[in-house]
Amino acid sequence: MSLASAVPTRKVLAAFRAVAAAEAVTWAGLLIGMFFKYVVVRDEIGVQIFGPVHGVAFIVYVAVTLLAWHRLGWNLLTGGLALVASVPPFGTVVFERWASHTGRIHPAAPGGTSANVPEDSVRG
């Protein structure tokens, strides 16, 4: 049994959404840190803190995206877009919203479960 098959799909979806949001938040922190470093006070503390935090969030996002790609049966275009979304600031959130809206991932129902959508319908 592989890791990909051991984790329920709803948990993969929840992890993907959470990590996409975390990656975007750390991007914001890094951008604010760079603003203070280069414009306001010329102090590197924001970059020194958010640089490594964002690096970890980026790596986790890529790992969770690869797991989601496999579990959700995304095609090459969708999986590639999910990975490319990690590069521009806030791209992960934009991708997650787009993927939810287009049915590539379905919105979570209250209680963290999928809203009566069969596993096969999340393919795309």
N, C-alpha and C positions, 0 to 999 in steps of 0.2 A: 504494500500500500504506500503510495507516494504522499508527500506533504500536500500536494495539490488536491488529491482526492480525499484527504482526511479532514480538511476544513470545509464546513458547510458553506454553500454558496452565499447565504445571507450574511455570514460573518466576513466573507471575502468582500462583499459589497459594502458592509459597514466599515471595514478596515480601509478600503479604497477611498471612500468618502472622507473619512477622518484624516487619512494621510494626505489627500489632495488639499484639504483645508489647512492642515499643519504646514505643508510645503509653501502654500501661499502666504500664510502668516509669517513664516520665517523669512520669506522673500521681502515682505514689507519691512520687517525688522532690519534686514541687511540694507535695504535701500535707505531707510532712515539713518542707520549707522554711517553709510557712505555720505549722506547729505551733511551730517554733523562733522565727519572727518574732513571733507573737502570744501565745505562752504561755511559752516558756522564757527566751530571752535578748533578745528584742526587737531582733534583728538581721536585716536584710533579705537577707543574702548568699545564703541558700538559695533564696529567691524570685527574686533577681536572676539566679541561675544556671539554675535549673530552669524558670523562667517562659518564657524564650525557647526553651530546648531543647524544652519540651513544646509550645510553639506551632508549632515546625517539625515535630515528630512528628505533631501533629494535622493539619496541612496535608498532609503526605505521606500520612497514613492516608486522608484524604478522597480524594486523587488516586488512590491505589492501589485504594481501594474502588470508585471510579467505573470504573476499568479492569477490575477483577474483575467488577463488575456486568455490564459489557458482554460480556466474554469468557466468563463462566460462564452467561450468559443468565438471570440472576436475574429473578424477577418484581418488581413494584413493592413488595410487602410485604417481601421479603427484602432488596432493595437499600435500602429506606428504613430497615429495622431496622439494617442494617450502618452506615448513616450516623448514625443516632440513637445507636448504641452508643458513639460517640466522645465523647458528652457526659458521662455519669456515669463516675466513676472505675472503672477495670477493666472497663468495659462491652465494650471491644473483644475482650478475652480470652473473656468470657462468650459473645459473639456467635460468635466463631471456633469455640469448642467446640460450641455449639449447631448451627452450620452444618455442622460435620464430622459430628456425631452424626446429624443428620437427612438427610444425603446432599446437602446443597446445595454442599458442597465435600467431597471425599473425602480421607481420611488419606493422607499421603505414605508411600510404601513406602521401605524402606532404599535409600539411594543417591539420594534426592530425586526419584524418579519416581513417577508415579501407579500404584497397585496394580492393574494390568490392568483398569482401569475405562474404558470407552469415553468419548470426549469428550461424547457426547450425554447421558450419565447424570449429569452435574454440573449439569444445568439445574434451576431451581427457584425 
